[in-house]
Amino acid sequence: MSDSEIMLSKEVEREVRLSQPTIWRMQKAGLFPRYFKLSPKKNAAHRSEIANWKRDPQGWAERNKAASQGAQNG
């Protein structure tokens, strides 16, 4: 995975114009792509996931919800 495929949390905040607490609340509710840990103090997201969310936030959330429910049931 190259550096261009990931975005640090600060870069995500600038890109989507949302604050860190707002993003965390949305992640908890399944409305925004979850971060993954790069190190104990660095969170990142996949650039493609952020781009997909930006194109269609509501559709992304609905697809994410359906996928997570399928994983829980199966």
C-alpha positions as CSV (number, residue, x, y, z in Angstrom):
1,M,0.0,0.0,0.0
2,S,1.5,3.3,-1.0
3,D,1.2,6.5,1.0
4,S,-1.1,8.0,-1.7
5,E,-3.7,5.3,-0.9
6,I,-4.1,6.4,2.7
7,M,-5.1,9.6,4.4
8,L,-4.1,10.6,7.9
9,S,-7.0,11.7,10.1
10,K,-6.1,15.4,9.8
11,E,-6.1,15.2,6.0
12,V,-9.5,13.5,6.2
13,E,-10.8,16.4,8.3
14,R,-9.6,19.0,5.8
15,E,-10.9,17.0,2.8
16,V,-14.5,16.4,4.1
17,R,-14.6,19.7,6.2
18,L,-15.8,18.0,9.3
19,S,-14.3,18.2,12.8
20,Q,-12.7,15.3,14.5
21,P,-15.5,14.8,17.1
22,T,-18.1,14.9,14.3
23,I,-16.2,12.3,12.3
24,W,-15.9,10.0,15.4
25,R,-19.6,10.3,16.1
26,M,-20.4,9.5,12.5
27,Q,-18.0,6.5,12.5
28,K,-19.6,5.2,15.7
29,A,-23.0,5.4,14.0
30,G,-21.8,3.7,10.9
31,L,-22.2,6.9,8.8
32,F,-18.5,7.4,7.9
33,P,-15.6,5.2,7.0
34,R,-13.7,3.9,10.1
35,Y,-10.1,4.8,10.7
36,F,-7.4,2.2,11.2
37,K,-4.2,2.5,13.3
38,L,-0.9,3.3,11.6
39,S,0.8,3.7,15.0
40,P,-0.4,4.3,18.6
41,K,-1.0,8.0,17.8
42,K,-1.8,8.0,14.1
43,N,-5.2,7.1,12.6
44,A,-5.8,6.8,8.8
45,A,-8.4,6.0,6.3
46,H,-8.3,4.5,2.8
47,R,-8.4,7.3,0.3
48,S,-10.9,5.3,-1.9
49,E,-13.3,4.9,1.0
50,I,-13.3,8.7,1.7
51,A,-13.8,9.3,-2.0
52,N,-16.8,6.9,-2.1
53,W,-18.3,8.5,1.0
54,K,-17.9,12.0,-0.6
55,R,-19.6,11.0,-3.8
56,D,-22.7,9.6,-1.9
57,P,-22.6,9.9,1.9
58,Q,-26.1,8.5,2.4
59,G,-25.7,5.7,-0.1
60,W,-22.3,4.8,1.5
61,A,-24.0,4.6,4.9
62,E,-26.8,2.4,3.6
63,R,-24.3,0.1,1.9
64,N,-22.2,-0.1,5.0
65,K,-25.1,-0.8,7.2
66,A,-26.3,-3.6,4.9
67,A,-22.8,-5.1,4.7
68,S,-22.3,-5.1,8.4
69,Q,-25.7,-6.7,9.1
70,G,-24.9,-9.4,6.6
71,A,-21.6,-10.1,8.3
72,Q,-23.3,-10.3,11.7
73,N,-25.9,-12.7,10.4
74,G,-23.6,-15.0,8.5
